[in-house]
Each structure stands twice: as C-alpha cells, then as structure tokens.
Amino acid sequence: MRHGARQMAAALALLATAGAARAADSGPDPAATAPVVTLTEAVRAARAHHPALELARGSAASVLGAAASARASLLPQLNGTASYTRATSNFVPQPGGTVPRAAQGTTSWDTEPLWRFGLNASQLVYDFGETINRWKAADAAADSAGQSVHVTEAQVAYNARVAFFTARAAKDMVGVARDALANQEKHLGQVQGFVEVGTHPAIDLSQARADRATAQLQLINAENTYAVAKAMLNQAMGIERSVDYDLANDELPAIEGEEGAVETLVDDAKQSRPEMASLRLNLQSQQLGLRSAHDMNWPNLSLSGSVNESGPYLDRMTWNFSGLVLLSVPFFQGGAIEAQVRQARGQVRQAQAQLETERQQVRLDVEQARLGIRAAKAAIAASEDALVNTRDRLNLAEGRYTTGVGSIIELGDAQIAVTTAAAQKVQAEYQLSTARAQLLKALGRND
C-alpha cells in the first residue's frame, strides 16, 4: 500500500510539473488584444455599407423619377425652336390650278435661305381622368418602392444578426474545443505519470496521445470555422476588412410579446411589416392603372398654340401666330385599349394574390420564430442539465481512473460526452438568438 501511495504521489507531481510548463509556454492570448466587434456595431455597419441598400435606393429613385415624368403630362408644355434652312423655290403646280406664265417650264438649282424662331405651347384640358390616374398609379408605385427600401433594410439587418450569431457560435465552439484539448492534455500528463511509475499499461498512453491529437484537430477545425464565419460576417456587414478581430459575447434580449398570444403578434406584424405596406401600395397602383386604362375609352380635350418669326434674313423677319383646340375621340384603336384594360386587370389580380400570399407568409414567419424561441429555450435548459451531468461523469471517470478502477476508454467516453453536451448548449443558444432575430424581422421591428 505504501508503495502504491508513493507511485500515486510521483504521478501527481509529474502531472503538476507538466501543467506548469504548458502554462509558461502558452504566452498571452492573441484574442485578448484583438479589436472586438459588438452586435450593435455589426448591424450599424450593415445598414451603412451594404450594397444591397444602395441598389434598393437606386431602384426607388428610378421609380420616383417615373412618377414625376407621369405628372409632367398634366402640366403646361412649352418648347422653343430655332432653325435655318436653304431650299429651292421651284413652283409646284397643283391639280386644277393655274400655272403662272413666269413659272411655266422654269426650274433652278438656286436656293434661298429661311430663318425661323418660334415658341410652341400645349396644355391638356380634360381626358376623363386617364392622365391623372396614370400619375397617381406611378406615385403609388414610387411609395411602394420606398417601402421596398425598408424591406431591404430589415433583410440586411437580419442577415447581419444571423451572421454575427453564427460567428459567435463558432467562437464558442473554439472555446469548447480548447477546453477539450486542455482536458486531454491533463489526461495525457496524468496517464504518462501512471505509466512511468507502472500503475497503468503502456497502451493507455497511446490512447491518451491519440485522444489529444484528435482534440488538437478539432481545435484547428473550430478555429478555421470561426475565421470563415467572420469572413461571412464581413460580407453581411458590406465591408472589406481582415478577420483579425474578436466578437463580443452579445445576445438578443427577450422580445416583448414573444410569449404572448400569436394572434396579437400576427396582427402587429401585418400592420408593421414593410412588405405588407409595399404590397398594399402596389395593389393601389395597379388599381389606379386599371382605372386609367378604362379612361382611355373617353375623349380628351387639349389646347395648343405657337408663335414664330421667320424670314430669309435676320433683319427681314415676319411674325405669325396660331392656336388649336383639339378634341380627340378614340372610336377604334384596333383593340389596343381593350388589350391594355385586360393587361391592367391581370396586374390587379397579381397584386391581390401577392398581398394575400404575404399575409400568409407573415403568419408563418411569426409562428416559426415563436416556436423556434420556445424550442430553443427548452433545448438550452436540457443542454445545461446534460452538461452538468456529463461533467460529473467526467469527474467520476477521472477519479476511477486515478484509483485504477476505471479504464482509459471510460475516461475518453466521458470526455467526449462533455464536449458533445457543451456543443449542444452552444447550438441551442445560437438557435435562440437567431429565432429572436427572425421574430424581430417577422414583426417588422427594425430595431
């Protein structure tokens, strides 16, 4: 018994010496000096730099320009003209007319100049609402495009949050892998001491070294996954930068109403979601476009006039004025108006279907996010319980192995169980964060 106690003390002393040497060689942690990116900073960067927002704003500006162009048809039109021509003045007889004797059989290549300066003005008076409804339709389309910018903003913020929590989960998995490697290092030192003093077989040392190598490989893979996740976060933020930074341990707090009645959440989402606002405006635009198409069947009344000065030389100009009242009645257009009405009616039906589809999508998004939050909370509780018990199991396995009762296989299995439980807890926390991010987007809360 005394001999066994001396062997145990020697092994423990060797383990302590090895642990101290590893601590001295490890040096400062590089992550401790790296810049730290928070969740708020990631979302703010995405809203400021992501090119998808510029694309959406450019599209909205284009539609707004189209609305202004449609409005211009309601306003007076004034154009100025200036021209200079040279042309022959050979007489052209008209059927039934009398040809002057001086012009009979006379032609010439000689040209004469003509200067002309003029102003032309026109104004639509009334067309039974065709043009004004076309303008209102374009204006509603512009408002719809403006809401589409908010849709893109919400999507960009959501993508940034998901990318942040994906990288956060990868960071936590690096921590899990480091803890596993540290335990394997501890086990290796322990086994090496026991083998050297002869209390355990040499095969245990080979198994411990293999387990440490596996833990090292898992850490390498986890660190690489973390670096890739930060590169994807950079893309989600719309910036180009190195991945030599760390992430803050930020979490999304509980969302107001996440445990409340689903109908209340769905009603709030239908009122707040920018997708719903955009599609409602799009439906309004298509309905006004249909009214404008119907109004093409009615007459339209317009006024136009022009004033000009013309003459062969700038000092020999003569002015003229003309005015026109025009009533245009579309008796038959080859079916073009009826075709445009059918097209506009189809676009109205499409807009109605899109709005109804989005209503159903809103409900699905809210339900999925709410159920995801509930499941993630339950998974976190279960994983925490599993982690506590697997750690107890590992402690017992370490004690059993130290006393010579347990085997190296039992110790390795216990370590694997701890690592698996820790990974499950990281995954459950990731699911909770992303489910809350999804609920924020589903509710139209672009916080």
C-alpha positions in Angstrom: 0.0 0.0 0.0 2.8 2.4 0.9 4.5 1.6 -2.5 1.2 2.3 -4.3 0.8 5.7 -2.5 4.4 6.7 -3.4 3.7 5.8 -7.1 0.5 7.9 -7.0 2.3 10.9 -5.4 5.0 10.7 -8.0 2.5 10.6 -10.9 0.6 13.6 -9.5 3.8 15.6 -9.1 4.8 14.9 -12.7 1.3 16.0 -13.8 1.6 19.3 -11.9 5.1 19.9 -13.4 3.8 19.3 -17.0 0.8 21.6 -16.4 3.0 24.4 -15.1 5.3 24.1 -18.2 2.4 24.3 -20.6 1.1 27.4 -18.8 4.5 29.1 -19.0 4.8 28.2 -22.7 1.3 29.4 -23.7 2.1 33.1 -23.5 -0.6 35.8 -23.8 -3.8 35.1 -25.6 -3.8 36.9 -29.1 -7.6 37.3 -28.9 -7.2 39.4 -25.8 -5.5 42.2 -27.8 -7.7 41.9 -30.9 -10.4 44.6 -31.6 -13.9 43.5 -30.5 -17.0 43.9 -32.7 -20.4 44.1 -31.0 -23.8 43.1 -32.3 -24.8 46.7 -32.5 -21.7 47.7 -34.5 -22.3 44.8 -36.9 -25.9 45.9 -37.6 -25.0 49.5 -37.9 -22.2 48.7 -40.4 -24.5 46.6 -42.5 -27.1 49.5 -42.6 -24.4 52.0 -43.6 -22.3 50.0 -46.1 -24.2 47.0 -47.6 -24.5 47.5 -51.4 -28.0 45.9 -51.4 -29.3 49.1 -49.8 -27.8 51.3 -52.5 -29.4 49.0 -55.1 -32.8 49.4 -53.4 -32.4 53.1 -53.1 -31.4 53.4 -56.7 -34.4 51.4 -57.8 -36.7 53.6 -55.6 -35.2 56.8 -57.1 -35.8 55.4 -60.6 -39.5 54.7 -59.9 -39.8 58.2 -58.3 -38.5 59.7 -61.5 -41.1 57.8 -63.5 -43.8 59.2 -61.2 -42.5 62.7 -61.8 -42.5 62.1 -65.5 -46.1 60.9 -65.4 -47.1 64.1 -63.5 -45.5 66.2 -66.2 -48.2 65.3 -68.6 -50.7 67.2 -66.5 -48.7 70.5 -66.7 -48.3 73.0 -69.5 -45.7 72.1 -72.1 -43.6 74.9 -73.7 -40.9 74.3 -76.3 -38.7 76.8 -78.2 -37.5 76.1 -81.7 -34.9 77.7 -84.0 -34.0 76.6 -87.5 -32.1 77.7 -90.6 -32.8 76.1 -93.9 -31.8 76.7 -97.6 -34.1 75.3 -100.2 -35.0 75.8 -103.9 -38.2 77.6 -104.6 -39.3 76.0 -107.9 -43.0 76.2 -108.5 -45.1 73.0 -108.0 -48.4 73.1 -109.8 -51.4 71.8 -108.0 -54.1 69.7 -109.7 -56.8 72.0 -111.2 -54.7 75.1 -110.5 -53.5 77.8 -112.8 -49.8 77.9 -113.5 -48.3 81.4 -113.7 -46.8 82.1 -117.1 -43.5 83.1 -115.5 -43.3 79.7 -113.8 -44.1 77.6 -116.7 -41.2 75.3 -117.5 -38.9 77.2 -115.2 -36.7 75.4 -112.6 -33.5 76.4 -110.9 -30.9 74.9 -108.5 -30.7 78.3 -106.8 -31.5 78.2 -103.1 -32.9 80.7 -100.7 -32.4 81.0 -97.0 -35.1 80.8 -94.3 -34.7 81.6 -90.6 -37.4 80.5 -88.2 -37.7 81.1 -84.4 -40.8 80.0 -82.5 -42.5 79.0 -79.2 -45.0 76.1 -79.0 -47.2 75.7 -76.0 -49.8 73.0 -75.2 -52.0 72.1 -72.2 -54.2 69.0 -71.6 -57.6 70.3 -70.5 -59.6 67.2 -69.8 -59.4 63.5 -70.5 -61.8 61.9 -68.1 -59.1 61.0 -65.6 -56.8 59.0 -67.8 -53.7 61.0 -67.3 -54.3 61.9 -63.6 -54.9 58.3 -62.7 -51.8 57.2 -64.6 -49.9 59.8 -62.5 -51.5 58.6 -59.2 -50.6 55.0 -60.2 -47.0 55.9 -60.7 -47.0 57.9 -57.5 -48.3 54.9 -55.5 -45.7 52.7 -57.3 -43.0 55.2 -56.1 -44.3 54.9 -52.5 -44.3 51.1 -52.8 -40.6 51.3 -54.0 -39.8 53.4 -51.0 -41.3 50.8 -48.7 -39.1 48.2 -50.6 -36.1 50.1 -49.3 -37.3 49.4 -45.7 -37.8 45.7 -46.7 -34.2 45.6 -47.8 -33.1 47.4 -44.6 -34.8 44.8 -42.5 -33.3 41.9 -44.5 -29.8 43.4 -44.3 -30.1 43.8 -40.5 -31.5 40.3 -40.1 -28.6 38.9 -42.2 -26.1 40.8 -40.1 -27.6 39.5 -36.9 -27.7 35.9 -38.1 -24.1 36.1 -39.4 -23.0 37.6 -36.1 -24.6 34.8 -34.1 -23.2 32.2 -36.5 -19.7 33.6 -35.8 -20.5 33.8 -32.1 -21.5 30.1 -32.1 -18.2 29.3 -34.0 -16.3 31.3 -31.4 -18.0 29.4 -28.5 -17.1 26.1 -30.3 -13.5 27.2 -30.3 -13.8 27.6 -26.5 -15.4 24.1 -26.3 -12.5 22.7 -28.4 -9.9 24.4 -26.2 -11.4 23.1 -23.1 -11.5 19.6 -24.6 -7.8 19.9 -25.6 -6.9 21.2 -22.1 -8.6 18.2 -20.5 -6.9 15.8 -23.0 -3.5 17.5 -22.1 -4.3 17.0 -18.5 -5.3 13.3 -19.0 -2.1 12.7 -21.1 0.1 14.1 -18.3 -1.8 12.0 -15.8 -1.6 8.8 -17.9 2.1 9.4 -18.7 2.8 9.7 -15.0 0.9 6.5 -14.2 2.6 4.5 -17.0 6.0 5.7 -16.0 5.5 4.5 -12.4 4.0 1.3 -13.7 0.4 1.6 -12.3 -1.2 1.5 -15.8 -0.4 -0.2 -19.0 1.5 1.5 -21.9 -1.5 1.2 -24.2 -3.2 3.8 -22.1 -0.5 6.3 -23.0 -1.0 5.6 -26.7 -4.8 6.1 -26.4 -4.2 9.3 -24.5 -1.9 10.6 -27.2 -4.4 9.7 -29.9 -7.2 11.5 -27.9 -5.0 14.6 -27.6 -4.3 14.6 -31.3 -8.0 14.3 -32.1 -8.7 17.2 -29.7 -6.0 19.3 -31.5 -7.5 18.6 -34.9 -11.0 19.6 -33.5 -9.5 22.9 -32.3 -7.8 23.6 -35.6 -11.1 22.9 -37.4 -13.1 25.1 -34.9 -10.7 28.0 -35.3 -10.9 27.8 -39.1 -14.7 27.7 -38.9 -14.6 30.8 -36.7 -12.4 32.6 -39.2 -14.7 31.7 -42.1 -17.7 32.8 -40.1 -16.1 36.2 -39.5 -15.4 36.5 -43.2 -19.1 35.8 -43.9 -20.0 38.4 -41.2 -17.8 40.9 -43.1 -19.8 40.2 -46.2 -23.1 40.6 -44.3 -21.9 44.0 -43.0 -20.9 45.0 -46.5 -17.3 45.8 -45.6 -13.9 44.6 -46.6 -11.6 44.0 -43.7 -9.4 41.4 -42.0 -10.9 38.7 -39.9 -8.3 39.5 -37.2 -10.9 40.7 -34.7 -13.0 39.1 -31.9 -16.7 39.2 -31.2 -18.4 40.4 -28.1 -20.5 38.0 -26.1 -23.7 39.9 -27.0 -27.1 38.3 -27.0 -30.5 39.5 -28.2 -32.7 40.2 -25.1 -36.2 38.8 -24.8 -38.6 40.4 -27.3 -41.7 42.0 -26.0 -44.6 39.6 -26.7 -42.6 36.6 -27.6 -44.5 34.6 -25.0 -47.8 36.3 -25.8 -50.8 35.3 -28.0 -49.8 34.5 -31.5 -52.8 36.4 -33.0 -51.7 39.6 -31.4 -48.2 39.2 -32.8 -49.6 38.4 -36.3 -51.8 41.5 -36.2 -48.9 43.6 -35.2 -46.8 42.2 -38.0 -49.4 42.8 -40.6 -49.5 46.4 -39.7 -45.8 46.9 -39.3 -44.1 44.8 -41.9 -42.7 47.0 -44.7 -43.5 44.1 -47.1 -47.2 44.5 -46.4 -47.1 48.3 -46.8 -45.2 47.9 -50.1 -47.7 45.3 -51.5 -50.7 47.4 -50.4 -49.3 50.4 -52.2 -48.5 48.2 -55.2 -52.1 47.0 -55.3 -53.3 50.6 -55.1 -51.0 51.5 -58.0 -52.3 48.6 -60.2 -56.0 49.6 -59.4 -55.3 53.2 -60.5 -53.6 51.9 -63.6 -56.7 49.9 -64.4 -58.9 53.0 -64.0 -56.5 54.9 -66.3 -56.8 52.2 -68.9 -60.6 52.3 -68.8 -60.5 56.1 -69.1 -58.7 55.7 -72.4 -62.1 55.0 -74.0 -63.2 58.6 -73.4 -62.4 61.7 -75.4 -59.7 64.1 -74.4 -59.5 67.9 -74.9 -56.3 69.9 -75.3 -55.2 73.3 -76.3 -52.0 74.2 -78.2 -50.6 77.4 -79.8 -47.5 78.7 -81.4 -45.9 82.0 -82.2 -42.9 82.4 -84.5 -40.9 84.8 -86.6 -39.5 83.7 -89.9 -37.8 85.3 -92.9 -35.0 84.9 -95.4 -32.7 87.2 -93.3 -32.4 88.1 -89.7 -33.3 91.7 -90.4 -36.3 90.7 -92.6 -38.4 88.6 -90.2 -42.2 88.3 -90.1 -44.2 87.1 -87.1 -47.1 84.6 -87.1 -49.4 83.1 -84.5 -51.6 80.0 -84.5 -53.9 78.4 -82.0 -55.6 75.0 -81.8 -58.3 73.4 -79.8 -58.2 69.7 -80.2 -60.9 67.2 -79.3 -59.8 63.6 -79.8 -62.3 60.8 -79.7 -61.0 57.2 -79.8 -63.6 55.5 -82.0 -61.5 52.5 -82.9 -57.9 51.7 -81.9 -57.6 48.2 -83.3 -58.4 46.7 -79.9 -55.4 48.3 -78.2 -57.4 49.9 -75.4 -59.2 46.7 -74.6 -55.9 44.8 -74.6 -54.5 47.4 -72.1 -57.5 47.0 -69.9 -57.1 43.2 -69.8 -53.5 43.6 -69.0 -54.2 46.1 -66.2 -56.9 43.8 -64.8 -54.4 40.9 -64.8 -51.9 43.0 -62.9 -54.5 43.9 -60.3 -55.2 40.2 -59.8 -51.5 39.5 -59.4 -51.1 42.3 -56.9 -54.0 41.0 -54.9 -52.6 37.5 -54.9 -49.1 38.8 -53.8 -50.7 40.7 -50.9 -52.7 37.6 -49.8 -49.5 35.4 -50.1 -47.6 37.9 -48.0 -50.4 37.8 -45.3 -50.0 34.1 -45.1 -46.2 34.4 -45.1 -46.4 36.8 -42.2 -48.3 34.3 -40.1 -45.8 31.5 -41.0 -42.8 33.7 -40.2 -44.3 34.7 -36.8 -45.3 31.2 -35.9 -41.9 29.8 -36.9 -39.9 32.4 -35.0 -42.1 32.0 -31.9 -41.9 28.2 -31.9 -38.2 28.4 -32.5 -37.8 30.6 -29.4 -39.8 28.2 -27.4 -37.9 25.1 -28.6 -34.5 26.9 -28.1 -35.3 27.8 -24.5 -36.2 24.2 -23.8 -33.1 23.0 -25.6 -30.9 25.3 -23.5 -32.4 24.0 -20.3 -31.9 20.4 -21.4 -28.4 21.0 -22.6 -27.4 22.8 -19.4 -28.7 19.8 -17.4 -26.8 17.4 -19.7 -23.6 19.4 -19.4 -23.8 19.4 -15.6 -24.3 15.6 -15.5 -21.6 14.9 -18.1 -19.1 16.9 -16.1 -20.0 14.9 -13.0 -19.5 11.8 -15.1 -16.1 13.0 -16.2 -15.0 13.8 -12.7 -16.1 10.4 -11.6 -14.3 8.8 -14.5 -11.1 10.7 -13.7 -11.4 9.6 -10.1 -12.0 6.0 -11.1 -9.0 6.0 -13.5 -6.8 7.6 -10.8 -7.6 4.8 -8.4 -7.1 2.2 -11.1 -10.7 1.1 -11.2 -11.7 2.8 -14.4 -10.3 2.4 -17.9 -8.8 4.8 -20.4 -11.8 4.0 -22.7 -14.2 5.1 -19.9 -12.3 8.3 -19.4 -12.3 9.1 -23.2 -16.0 8.4 -23.5 -16.7 10.7 -20.5 -14.7 13.5 -22.2 -16.5 13.0 -25.5 -19.8 13.3 -23.6 -18.8 16.6 -22.0 -17.7 18.0 -25.4 -20.9 16.9 -27.1 -23.1 18.4 -24.3 -21.1 21.7 -24.5 -21.6 21.8 -28.2 -25.3 21.1 -27.9 -25.6 24.1 -25.4 -23.8 26.3 -27.9 -26.2 25.2 -30.7 -29.2 25.8 -28.5 -28.1 29.3 -27.6 -27.4 30.0 -31.3 -30.9 28.8 -32.2 -32.5 31.1 -29.5 -30.6 34.2 -30.8 -31.4 33.5 -34.5 -35.1 32.8 -33.6 -35.3 36.1 -31.9 -33.7 37.8 -34.8 -36.2 36.1 -37.1 -39.1 37.3 -34.8 -37.8 40.9 -35.0 -37.9 40.7 -38.8 -41.2 38.9 -38.8 -42.8 41.7 -36.7 -41.3 44.4 -38.8 -39.4 45.8 -35.8 -36.2 47.1 -37.4 -34.6 47.9 -34.1 
